[in-house]
Structure formats: C-alpha cells, structure tokens
C-alpha cells in the first residue's frame, strides 16, 4: 500500500488540504472556506473529513500530518493559542486531536514559517540556504531560514516582521505598539489609508472604481497607481518606502541571500519590486545589496500548503529515524 502524508494550511478565510506521497509529490489538493463562525471544533471536523476522503480515494496509508496556522501558538505543546484571524481558537489542542483521530505524528508550525519552507524547497528559495520570506496580505508575517533550518527563537517569536517599527510613534497597531510595518503596509492598512483620505474629500479615480468607499482594497490602490492616479501613487510610494525601511532592518541584521515576498500585495509584481529595489539601493550601504535577491514568491498562494507537506514529511522521517 502506498504511503501518504497530509498537509493542512489554516487561514482566516480559507483552508487548504493536500495529500502527497512519501516523497512530497502532491496526489490531491482541496480548498474550502474556513467559515470562522463555525468554531474551532467544527472547522477541524470539516478538515478531518476532507483528509479522510482524500485517503479513501487514493487508497494510501497516512503516515504523518503537517499543519501551518497563524500564531500565536505553542509548538511544543501542539496548541494554537489565540490567532486574531481565528476567533475562539483559544488553547486549541490541534495536534492532540489530529493525533487521536489518525494515530500518526503531527507537526505544527506558524503559517509564515510553513510558507518559507515551501518556497525554500519548492519555490523561489531553492538556490539559497539563508532567506527571509515575507507575506504581505491581510497582515504581515515572515519566516526566517538560516542554514536550511527555520529559526523559531524565544516563544516561537522569530519572523514577526510585521511588528518591526518603521514609523516611531506612528499609527496604532493591533499588537499594541505603534508604527509597525503591518499597521502601514499590510493589504488591510493600504486600503485603510486610502479610505481615510478619500473620506476626507481628496479626489481620485479610485472613487469610480468602487460602488462604495468601503469596497476600496489594496488592489484598488495598486490598479489606480498603475494608471497614474496621483493619490493612489502617493499611497503606494509611501507603502514601498515603509516596506524598504523594514526590509533594510532585516538585511543589516541577518544578511540573507534572498528576501522572498508573498501574499496578495506581492502579486503587484514589478510594480512593487522595481521601486522597492531602488529604495533599498539608497538605504543599504553596509553590505553589497547586489548579492541579495529581492524576488516574488514562486508558489503564490500555495507556499503554505507545500510547507505543511514538508513539515509532514519531516515528521514521518523523524519517526522512522
């Protein structure tokens, strides 16, 4: 009987589940809405049902599961603590519950760490042993890989890139601090800054792109900026400037071989990357920036599920060792 591993990528809006052979080659893949209103137990039940269906259809024997989920979490205990995008997931013992149902090793990690692993082994990071992955989406998170291994740090806190201060005494952040990268450059906060300025009466083509100002998104800003709208370009330029300040801090601290940008905002491609590289060239003076690649994630929205499968493969290998 063929052996298989399962990966689970849990987000606030969607869940991805995949089954792969023991070498990591994907056999099947499924996405479905998280439906946070169902609560943690119902959501996990839906996920378990999806895995069971995949196993039955493949005829394979499951040997390990990898899970990527937003933090905070306690990996050692296998517990998800209280993610802001998953209300009610307080002290949720996901590893114990999956282990009890499937009786296989289960490896849990932060979703950004999982995505970093996915890019490292299967995507834009394959040529590098030292990289930093940054997801710029609803929030901003990151994963740090040095010497081919994820760096977790105290309290699994390494990679909280969204909470680098880029504007001292700036706008409040959901973490309780002020002027964080996430509070200025996440997709949510790019949209917030645009809505605030439009609500104050500033003129922009963005008004004609939506039926209501509440519908303005980061993509609205990038599309309008691409078309030359003055207000959108100013917001976009500020976004890139703050992002460059944060990435400069990462570069001079870790000197990675590559910075890989993922998440919805990164889909702007060279509209983001080209001016970001110019900003970094003006800021990074203490080391040769030409030796550091600034690139877009190659796996897009699939980075996390590939990383979850890698966690599962490593968990299976540890049991066999």
N, C-alpha and C positions, 0 to 999 in steps of 0.2 A: 504493500500500500504506500502511495506517495505521501511524504511528509510535507506539511504546510505550516506557515507562520501567518499570523494576522496582525494588521496594523490598524490603529484607531486614532484619528485626528479630530479632537473635540474643540469646536469653536462655538461662539455665542449665537451664530446664525446657521451654521451647517455642521454636520458631522460627516467625515469620510471614513469609510471602512474598506480595507483591501485584504485579499488573501494572496500569498505568494508561495512559491516552492521554497525549499530549504536554502537555496542559493540566492533568494531575493527576487527572482523573476516573477512578475506580477501575473496572477491567474485570473483574478476578478476584482472589480472595483465598484463601489457604490457610494453615492452622496445622497443625503436627505436632510431636511430642515431639522434643526435642533429642537425647536419648539420649547423654549426655556420654561414656558408656563406649565409644562407637564411635570416639572420637578425632576430631581436627580435620579430617583429610582425608576421612573417610567422611561426616562431618556436612556438610561443604561439598559433597561429591558429591551427597548427597541434596537439598541446596538447589538446586544447579545443575539437577538432574533436574526438580525442581518448576517452575523458571523455564522450562526448555525445553518442558515440557508445556503451560504457560500460553501461551507464544508460539505453539506449534503450533496450539492450539485457537483462538486469537484471529486467527491469520493475520497478525499485526502484525510490524513490523520493530523490534527492540530498538535503542534509541539511547543509553541510559545506565542505570546502576545506582546506587542509594544504599544504604548499609549502616549500620545502627546496631548497636553492640555494646558490651558492658560493657568498661570500661578496666581497667588502663592500656593505652594504645596510642600509636603514633606516627603521626599522620595524614599527615605529610609523606612518610613512607616507605611508608605504606599497610600498616602492620604492627600486628597485635594482639600485645601483649607477654605478659601472663600474668594474665588475669582469674581471680579467686578462684572464680567460678562456672563456669569452663570449664577444668578441669584439663587440662594438656597443650597448651594453645594458647600455646605459648611462641615468640615471634618468628615468628608465623604470618603469612605474606605474602598476606593475603586479597585485597588489591587487585590484585596482580600475577596471582594465579591466576584471578580473575574476568575480568580484562582479557585474559588469554591465551585463555580459553575463548570469550568473547563479542566481543572486539575493540571494546569501547565504553568511554567514560570511566566510572570508578568513583569515587564519593565516599564516604569513610569518616568516621564521627564517633561519639562516645560516645553510648550509647543514651539517656541522660537528655537530652543536647543535642538528639537527634533528636525525642524526645517533646516537648521545649519548643517546637521548631519546629512540630510537628504542632498543638499547642494554639494557638500564635501565629497560624498561618494558617487553621486549620480548626476550632478549638475555642473554649475559654473565653477565650483571649487575643486574639481578633480585634479588640477595641476598643483594644488597648494597644500602644505601641511599646517599652515598658520593663516587663519582667516577669521573675519568677523562678519556674521550675517545680520542684517538689519531689516526687519519687516516694518513697513510704513503703511499702516492701514487704519482701521478704526482707532487703534492705539499705536504705539511704537515699542517694539521689543527687540531683543537680539540674542544671538548665540555666539560664543567665543570658542574657537577650536585652536588649540596650540599643540604642536607636535602630534597632530592627528587625533587628539582627545578633547572632548568637551570639558571646559573649565566651569566648575559649579560654584566654588567659593563658599564662604560662610552663609549658612541658611539658604543655599542654592541661589544666592543673590547675584552671581556674575551674569552680565548681559542685560541688566536693567538699563539699557541705553536710553530708553525714553525719559529717564529721570536724571540725565545729565543736565546741569544748569547751563542754559545758553543765553539767558537774559536775567541777570540778577535783579531781584525784586520785581520780576515781570508778572504776568497774569497767573492766578492761582492754578494749580494742577490738582487733579483728582487724588494724587498721592499725599496731598497736604503741604507740599512745598510750593515754590513759585518759580516761574520762568523756566520750567522743564522743557526739554525738546518736544515731548509728546504734547504739551499744552499749546505749542505753537505750530508744529509741523505734521501732526497726525492728520489723516484724512478728515476726521471729525472737526479738528480745530482749524484746518484750512477753510472748511466750509463755514465754521463759526465766525471767523474773521471777515469773510465775505458778506455774510448775512448782517453782521453788525454795521458794516459800512454802507450797505445798501439800505438798511433800515434808517440810517441817519441821513438818507436823501442823496447819496452820491450816485452819479449816473454811470450806467454800464450796460453793455449789451447782454449781460447776464440776466437782466430783468425780462428780456424777451425769450430767454431760453427755458424758462420755467413758468408754470401757471401760478405758483405761489412762492414767496421768498423762502419758505420752509423747505422747499424742494431743492434748494441750492446744495450741491455736493462739491467735493474736491474735483471731481471730473468736470463739473460745470466751470470751475475756475481754470483748469488746465485747458479746456477746449476754447474758452474765451480768450485766454492769454495767447494761445497759439494763433488765434485770429487777429491779434493785435489790440484787444481791448485794454485801455490804459489802466483801469482799476484792477482788473484781473492780473495783468502783468506785474503791477506793483506788489500784489499779494503773493504771487508766485515767486518773484525775485526775493522778497523777504523770507519766504519759506526756504529757498535754496541757501540764503545767507545764514539763517539759523542752523540749517542742517549741516552746512560746512563747518560752523563753529563746533558742533557736536562731534562730527567725524574727525576734525582736526585733533580734538582731545583724545579720541580713540587711537589715532595714528601715532601721536607722540608718546602715548602710554604703552601701547602694545606692539607697534611696528609690524603689523600683519602684512602678509604678502598680498592679500586681497580684501577688499570691502565689497560684499555682495548685497545688493539692495533688492528686497522682495516686497510683497504686499501690493495692495491696489494702487497706491500712489506711484509705485515704481513702474507701472505699465505706461507711464508717460514716456519712457524710453529716453532717447537722446534729448528730448525737451527738458528732462531733469538732469541727465548725466553730463551733458556737454557743459552747461553753465556751472554745475557742481564741481567738475574737474577744474574749471578756470578759477573758481573761488578757492579751491584747495591749493592750487598752484601759488596763489597770492598769500596764503596763510602758512603753509607747511614749509619751513625754512631749515629745520634742524636735521632733516634726513632727505634722501633722494626720492621724491614723490614718484618719479618715473618708474621706480621699482615696485610700486604698489598699484595693483589693478583696482579700478573702481568700475564694477560691472553690475549688470542686471541679473537677477536670478534666472537660471535657465529652465527651471521646472515650474515656474509660475505658481499657481495655486496648489500644485501637487507636492511642493517641497516637504510639507509637513507629513503627508501620508507615506512618502518614501522614507522619511526619517523614522517614522513609527515602525516601519518594517525592518529597518536597520536595528532599532532597539530590540525588536523581537528576535532577529537573527542572532544578535549578541547574547541575548538571554538564553537562547537554545544552546549556543556554543558553550556558555558558562556551565550549564547543567551537565553537558556531555564531558567537560574537561575533568 
